[in-house]
Amino acid sequence: MTAKLTKELAAALHATGDSELEVIDPETERTYFLVDSDTHRQAMEALRRQQDRDAIAQGIAEMEAGDGISVEDARKLTRESLLARGQ
């Protein structure tokens, strides 16, 4: 869903220049930040990259701690699972 800004919010957003605009929902008291779409996309992509790095680091730590299974065992389990589905 896309909502249009009120004239008041648009004026406040323009007054911030390149900064974000902090707004509060009067019903929930939750705070939101209005930013342009390019800034939002860049922030979301940076967050995804960081989450990927964190997941990889966690996987390496688990592997080094002896948790998990070898690639060979994972392939064997995958092969067995695929064969079982084919029956």
C-alpha positions in Angstrom: 0.0 0.0 0.0 1.2 3.5 -0.8 -0.1 6.4 1.1 0.2 10.1 0.1 1.8 12.5 2.5 -0.3 15.3 3.9 0.8 18.8 2.8 1.9 19.3 6.4 4.1 16.2 6.4 5.5 17.0 2.9 6.5 20.5 4.1 8.2 19.1 7.2 10.0 16.5 5.1 11.2 19.1 2.6 12.4 21.3 5.5 14.7 18.5 6.7 16.7 18.7 3.4 18.5 15.4 2.9 17.7 14.1 6.4 15.0 11.8 7.5 11.8 12.9 9.2 10.8 11.4 12.5 7.1 11.0 12.9 5.0 9.5 15.7 1.7 7.7 15.3 -0.6 9.4 17.8 -2.7 6.2 18.3 0.2 3.8 19.0 3.0 6.2 20.0 5.3 4.3 17.6 8.0 6.3 16.0 8.7 6.1 12.2 11.3 7.6 10.0 10.5 8.9 6.5 13.4 8.6 4.1 13.6 8.6 0.3 13.4 5.3 -1.5 17.1 5.2 -2.5 18.2 5.6 1.1 15.7 2.9 2.2 16.9 0.4 -0.5 20.6 1.0 0.4 19.9 0.5 4.1 18.0 -2.7 3.4 20.7 -4.0 1.2 23.4 -3.2 3.8 21.3 -5.0 6.4 20.9 -8.1 4.2 24.7 -8.1 3.6 25.4 -7.9 7.3 22.9 -10.7 8.1 24.6 -12.9 5.4 28.0 -12.2 7.0 26.6 -13.0 10.5 25.1 -16.3 9.2 28.4 -17.3 7.5 30.4 -16.4 10.6 27.9 -18.5 12.8 28.2 -21.4 10.4 32.0 -21.3 10.5 32.0 -21.1 14.3 29.7 -24.1 14.5 31.8 -26.0 12.0 35.0 -25.2 14.0 33.2 -26.3 17.2 32.5 -29.6 15.6 28.8 -29.0 15.2 27.0 -29.8 11.9 27.9 -32.5 9.4 30.4 -32.8 6.6 29.7 -31.8 3.0 29.9 -35.5 2.1 27.3 -36.5 4.7 25.1 -33.6 3.7 25.2 -34.7 0.1 24.3 -38.3 1.1 21.4 -37.1 3.2 20.2 -34.9 0.3 20.5 -37.7 -2.1 18.6 -40.1 0.2 15.9 -37.5 0.8 15.4 -36.9 -3.0 15.2 -40.6 -3.6 12.6 -41.1 -0.9 10.4 -38.4 -2.4 10.6 -40.2 -5.8 8.9 -43.3 -4.4 
